[in-house]
Amino acid sequence: VVVLTQHFDRIVALMDVIGSPTWNWEHPDVLRRLKKVMAIDPEEIRNSIQENNVALLQFVRQAYKQIYG
């Protein structure tokens, strides 16, 4: 859950940066922040989400079995 939340936060940060119509895209601070955000590797996020989603589903399935038989 923690890893999935971290990925969600990274994606929200990307959305905030690229979705802002008021940023001066020529400003050096804005460009530095944009480069940091662009360092996000979609394939790494996709693989990590898939792996952690499986772990989360296995945990939930086992917890359900313990509680409800």
N, C-alpha and C positions, 0 to 999 in steps of 0.2 A: 504494500500500500504506500509505503514511504517513497519508493522509487517511482511509482506511478504518479504520485503527487508532485514529485520533483519535475518530472517530464511535463506535467500539466502547467506548472509554474513557468518552465522555460518557454513553452508554447505561448502562454499568455504574455510573457515579456516580449516575445517576438511580435505578437499582434499589437501590443502597445506601441512599439517602436515604428513598425511599418504603417500602422493605421493612423498616426498622428498627422493631421493636416497643417499643424502650426509650427512644426519643427523647421529650422533653417538647415536644409540638407547640405549647405556649403560650409557650415560651422565645423571646426575641427573636433569639438567635443561630441557633436552629433555623429560625425563620421566614425570616430573611435568607438562609440557605443554601438553603432550599426555594424561595424566589423566584428565586435564581440558577439553580437547576436547572430550574425551570419556564420559564425564558427559552429553553430549547431549542425550536427550531422544527422540528416533525416533517417538514414539507414540505421545508425546506431540507436536512435530513439525507437524506431520501429521494432528492431530486434529486442531491445530491452523491454519494451512494453509487452511484446508477445511472450517473452520468457516470464516476466513478472505476473502477467495476467494468468498464465498457466499455474504458477505457484499459488496465486490468490484463489483461483477456482478450486485447486486441490485442497487448500486449507478450509475453504468454505464447505466443500463436499464432506470432508472428514468431520468437521464440527457439526454439520447437520446430522450425520450418521450417529455421532455420540449423543446428541440431544434427543433425536427423534427415532433412533433405532434403525 
